[in-house]
């Protein structure tokens, strides 16, 4: 799984890998290690110490907010976003907006499972999305 993600985006094509809370951490950490890139977490609101930047987004059942440390991304960093599941795409889109607000470029979005019937890929149009398993 880890090898497939790294091969899909290429070693040396990312400076950092971020994992979205919490299962994304499990996938993103070894991807970062294997790719020779740095790692940072994107977490739910209020869980990171220090100075953070936040992004709110709509859920099927309400609203949520993600946060990242304000110094996690350097201007020009190429960042791969990793999560376990892409459903409606809101979480990954919010993560991408955080990275771009900090001056980074989204190198791609990788996930283990994509729930195609929820249409998340449409919300992530313009980003290179790689999913290992797709459920129509």
C-alpha positions, 0 to 999 in steps of 0.5 A: 500500500505504502509503496503504491502511493509512493510510486504513484507520485514518485520519490523526490516529487514531494517535500512533505506529506501530511496525514489527516486525523487520525487514520491518515497519520498511519498511512502518511508517516510511512509514505513520508519516510519511504519518499524521503519527505517530512511529515506533519499532521492536520488535526481537528480543531483544538488538538494542536498546540501552538500557533495554527491556521484553520479551515472549516468545511461542510459535512453531510451532517454539519460542519467541521474545522481542521487545523495545521501548525502555521509553520508546517509548510514553507512557501513552495513546499510540494505536499502530498495529502494522505487520508484513509477514505475520500467520501464527499471530498470535504476533508481533503479539500479543506486540507488542500486549502490549508496547504495553499494558504500557507504557500505550499503546492498540493503535489497530490491526494492519496487515499486507501478507499474512495467512495465514488458514489458520494462524488468526492472526486468532483470536489477535488477537481484539479488535484491529482487524486490516487485511490487504491480501492474504489467503491462505485 
